[in-house]
Amino acid sequence: MLDWTDKHCRFFHRLLTHKTRLYTEMVTTGALLHGDQPRHLDFNVEEHPVALQLGGSEPADLAACAKLAEQWGYDEVNLNCGCPSERVQRGAFGACLMAEPALVADGIKAMLDAVSIPVTIKHRIGIDRLESYEFVRDFVGAIAAVGCEVFIVHARNAWLQGISPKENRELPPLRYELVHRLKRDFPELTIVLNGGVKTDEEIAVQLQHVDGVMVGRQAYHEPWQMAAWDQHFFDRNGPAQSREQVEVEWLKYLEAQVASGRPWSQAMRHALGLWNGQAGARRWRQIWSDHQYKAMDAAAVATLATQSRTGIAAHVAEHQAQTEALRQAAASV
Ligand SMILES: Cc1cc2nc3c(=O)[nH]c(=O)nc-3n(C[C@H](O)[C@H](O)[C@H](O)COP(=O)(O)O)c2cc1C
């Protein structure tokens, strides 16, 4: 997710789940071929399994970038055919590519010929008012015909005119049944459903119909939820024992950032949701995002944030105990 799932974010998520596959933000072929490759491609070894997502449409450029992905050690390279932004449309890639399945098939084939890592695609169920199942079925069929085996399907249309990318993640209705139908019609393909999935129960329900679920905003905003995923969905113990332990590991990462000349705040913004739902979470978050502390040592800020959080937690616990005592007193009258 652009501006969200950078390498710091992915390192943080790896403290919570080892098995879940992580994706980069979309990187355009132009940025990779003419820009600062290390800035776009460098990642922490802990992030595996990690996929690089590309934005582009020229088969030769896509092939060259897929090669770069493989050389840099990515486990998968994914083509974005779901982004509706106007800037991306001007570049003639993203969701508008769904109108050109032959061009997408050429691009995917060029990537498949260039690398031996999996080449996958992320797309919508339709564009604009093209809402028939046949549209997405034929799109998937054309891409599968050149050898692509993994399809991540954002289960809503992209409306290419008049609404923002944010609205395009909310307004077009979710139609999960179309994605389920894709799995029934293409049982040999790996079909991954995306869009609006929040709880582990919802993930489990979807897994009865499809091979995988991609979770975007919920995972970013409520990261602790991922701590149960290795156990729930991969039958393995996850790395996270407690939020406190994750915070200790994360602090080491922040300190390593500072030691190599980068401010800790760049990475820390992705971890602000760690205590969400717990007493004191808001104070903890406020301390970490307060500008007056940005120049301070990360360990010192961590101490302040924890003091603030646990002070409030103690206050809440005391308040709850008092309320309970009053309730019991009232019940015994
Ligand atoms: C800030 C933000 C940036 C995003 N950037 C990308 C992107 O670079 N590539 C992509 O395929 N989808 C991107 N998306 C879309 C998400 O991957 C996902 O398809 C969408 O949010 C629906 O899933 P969700 O309801 O689980 O969040 C982005 C979403 C958000 C909120």
The ligand as an ORCA input file, in Angstrom:
! r2SCAN-3c Opt
* xyz 0 1
  C      -3.049      3.999      1.585
  C      -3.332      2.870      0.634
  C      -2.434      2.600     -0.386
  C      -2.666      1.544     -1.276
  N      -1.731      1.252     -2.220
  C      -1.874      0.145     -2.987
  C      -0.834     -0.282     -3.858
  O       0.242      0.319     -3.930
  N      -1.054     -1.401     -4.591
  C      -2.218     -2.117     -4.506
  O      -2.359     -3.143     -5.168
  N      -3.214     -1.728     -3.703
  C      -3.051     -0.635     -2.926
  N      -4.058     -0.272     -2.069
  C      -5.305     -1.056     -2.034
  C      -5.201     -2.196     -1.036
  O      -4.143     -3.068     -1.368
  C      -6.487     -3.017     -1.001
  O      -6.711     -3.564     -2.272
  C      -7.709     -2.185     -0.615
  O      -7.423     -1.313      0.472
  C      -8.874     -3.104     -0.220
  O      -8.479     -4.025      0.775
  P      -8.746     -3.754      2.352
  O     -10.209     -3.483      2.502
  O      -8.294     -5.018      3.031
  O      -7.925     -2.556      2.746
  C      -3.839      0.771     -1.158
  C      -4.747      1.051     -0.131
  C      -4.494      2.077      0.755
  C      -5.482      2.359      1.875
*
